[in-house]
Amino acid sequence: MDIRRIFLENWPIKLASLVLAVTLWIYVTSKGKTEMSLTVPLELRNIPQDMVVVGDVPGTIEIRLQGQERALRDIAAGKKVLGTVDLGRCKEGENIIHLSPDDIRKPSGALVTHLNPFEIVVKLDRLARKSLQLKPVLTGRPATGYRIRSVSVNPLRVTLEGPASVIGSFTILQTLPVDVGGMRENTTVEPRIDFQGKPVKVLEQDIGITITLQKERP
């Protein structure tokens, strides 16, 4: 059998048939496909131990999905799509992370065709702790005939935790103002802490300020 003759004989007709078959396959497979744009949450995972993310990181990304109408209808009906960023190999300082369609968790049958942004910068800092004295701040005046005899804090010192570059700026920790206006009896309150807008927290759970009053002499 002459193989060359099989392929070359009437080759224009055979080439036209191949082109027609490919065109038909593309049409059939693409029929019913559509696109949709979404804003999806971006989740940071596997933050290295004893490290913390500092600075601004986008909480969402814009994506465009392509797929069969049925699959995209499921997404529009609330089926969750999520972007994830693995920080497991990141180091202290600034890390430039390139996003790809593989970072998008989506239903099967949907294809990610566009990402914005396609890269993000994540800054990591060492997680540090510092023991600080907690100073109560009071506002207002007790009821007429009473005065403040003493104010005690329990515990007197607390443990502040946060990025090392931020923790170093604290030398003392204060409460937000505690209103004693009109107070007539000894009171213990759980204060709110003034973190000065910094990304830090206090590790102790039970913190109390006890305000002890005394009647003024006539």
C-alpha positions in Angstrom: 0.0 0.0 0.0 1.3 3.4 -1.0 1.0 5.6 2.1 2.0 8.7 0.3 -0.7 8.1 -2.3 -3.3 7.8 0.5 -2.4 11.3 1.9 -1.6 13.1 -1.3 -4.4 11.9 -3.5 -7.2 14.5 -3.6 -5.4 16.4 -0.9 -7.4 19.7 -1.4 -10.6 17.8 -0.6 -9.1 16.1 2.4 -7.6 19.3 3.7 -11.0 21.0 3.4 -12.6 18.1 5.3 -10.1 18.4 8.1 -10.7 22.2 8.4 -14.4 21.6 8.5 -14.1 18.9 11.1 -12.0 21.1 13.4 -14.3 24.1 12.9 -17.3 21.9 13.8 -15.5 20.6 16.9 -14.7 24.1 18.1 -18.3 25.2 17.5 -19.8 22.2 19.4 -17.4 22.5 22.4 -17.9 26.3 22.7 -21.6 26.3 22.3 -23.4 27.5 25.4 -20.2 29.1 26.9 -20.3 32.5 28.4 -18.2 34.8 30.6 -18.8 36.6 33.9 -16.8 39.0 36.0 -16.6 38.6 39.8 -15.1 40.3 42.8 -13.9 37.4 45.1 -12.3 37.4 48.6 -8.5 36.8 48.8 -7.5 34.6 51.7 -3.9 34.4 53.1 -2.9 31.0 54.2 0.1 29.3 55.9 1.6 32.4 57.4 5.0 31.3 58.7 5.2 30.6 62.4 6.1 33.6 64.6 5.5 36.0 61.7 2.6 38.5 61.1 1.4 40.3 58.1 1.8 44.1 58.3 0.6 46.8 56.0 -2.2 46.7 53.5 -3.0 43.6 51.5 -5.9 43.5 49.0 -8.9 41.7 50.6 -10.4 41.0 47.2 -9.4 40.5 43.6 -11.3 40.9 40.3 -11.5 37.8 38.1 -13.2 36.8 34.9 -14.6 33.3 34.5 -15.5 31.5 31.3 -17.6 28.3 31.2 -20.8 26.6 30.3 -23.9 28.7 31.2 -25.0 26.1 33.8 -21.7 26.2 35.7 -21.7 30.0 35.8 -25.4 30.0 36.9 -24.4 28.0 39.9 -21.7 30.6 40.7 -24.2 33.4 40.3 -26.6 31.6 42.6 -24.0 31.7 45.4 -21.6 28.8 44.9 -18.4 30.1 46.5 -15.4 31.3 44.5 -12.3 32.1 46.5 -8.7 33.3 45.9 -6.0 31.8 48.1 -2.4 32.9 48.6 0.1 30.5 50.2 2.6 32.4 52.3 4.4 29.2 53.5 7.7 30.1 51.7 7.6 33.9 52.4 10.3 35.5 54.4 10.6 38.6 56.7 10.2 41.8 54.7 8.4 42.5 51.4 7.4 39.5 49.3 6.1 39.9 45.8 3.6 37.2 45.0 2.3 36.4 41.5 -1.2 35.2 41.3 -2.4 32.6 38.8 -5.6 30.9 37.9 -4.5 28.0 40.0 -4.9 30.2 43.1 -8.6 30.5 42.5 -10.9 27.9 44.0 -13.9 27.5 41.8 -16.5 25.0 40.6 -15.3 22.5 37.9 -16.2 23.6 34.4 -15.2 27.2 35.0 -12.0 28.7 33.5 -10.3 31.8 34.9 -9.4 34.0 31.9 -8.3 37.2 33.8 -7.0 38.3 37.2 -6.6 41.9 38.6 -4.3 42.4 40.3 -2.0 39.6 39.0 0.6 40.2 41.7 0.5 41.5 45.3 3.0 42.6 47.9 2.8 41.0 51.3 5.1 42.3 54.1 5.9 40.1 57.0 7.3 41.1 60.3 8.5 39.1 63.4 5.8 38.5 66.0 7.0 40.1 69.3 5.7 40.4 72.9 6.3 43.0 75.5 5.3 43.4 79.2 3.8 46.8 79.9 2.2 48.7 82.8 -1.4 49.4 82.2 -2.4 52.9 83.2 -6.1 53.6 83.7 -7.6 56.9 82.3 -10.7 58.3 84.0 -13.1 60.9 82.9 -16.0 62.7 84.8 -16.6 63.2 88.5 -18.4 60.9 91.0 -21.8 62.0 92.4 -22.0 64.9 94.7 -20.6 64.0 98.1 -18.2 61.4 96.8 -14.6 61.4 95.7 -12.3 58.8 94.3 -10.2 57.2 97.0 -8.1 54.8 94.9 -7.9 53.2 91.5 -6.4 49.7 91.2 -5.6 47.7 88.1 -5.5 43.9 87.9 -3.2 42.8 86.5 -0.9 45.8 86.9 1.2 44.7 83.8 -0.1 43.1 80.6 1.5 41.4 77.7 1.3 43.2 74.4 1.7 41.2 71.2 2.2 42.4 67.6 4.7 43.2 64.9 8.2 43.8 66.3 8.5 47.1 64.5 5.3 48.3 66.2 5.7 46.8 69.7 8.9 48.8 70.1 7.0 52.1 70.0 5.1 51.3 73.2 6.6 52.3 76.5 3.3 52.3 78.5 -0.2 51.2 77.7 -3.3 53.2 78.6 -7.0 52.4 78.8 -9.6 54.3 76.8 -11.4 56.8 79.2 -13.5 55.1 81.8 -16.5 57.4 82.8 -17.0 57.7 86.5 -19.5 60.5 86.1 -22.3 60.2 88.8 -20.7 57.1 90.4 -22.0 56.5 93.9 -20.5 53.1 94.8 -17.3 51.1 94.4 -17.1 49.7 90.9 -15.0 47.2 88.9 -15.1 47.6 85.1 -13.4 45.7 82.2 -11.7 48.5 80.3 -11.1 48.9 76.6 -7.4 49.3 75.7 -6.0 52.3 73.7 -3.9 50.6 71.0 -3.4 53.9 69.2 -4.7 52.4 66.0 -1.8 49.9 65.9 -2.2 46.2 64.9 -1.5 44.8 68.4 -3.4 43.0 71.1 -3.3 42.2 74.8 -3.0 38.5 75.6 -4.6 38.7 79.1 -8.4 38.0 79.0 -9.5 39.2 82.4 -8.5 42.8 83.0 -10.3 44.8 85.7 -10.1 48.4 87.0 -11.5 48.8 90.5 -12.6 52.4 91.4 -13.0 52.8 95.2 -15.0 55.8 96.4 -15.1 57.7 99.7 -17.8 59.9 101.1 -16.7 63.5 101.5 -17.0 65.0 105.0 -19.8 67.6 105.4 
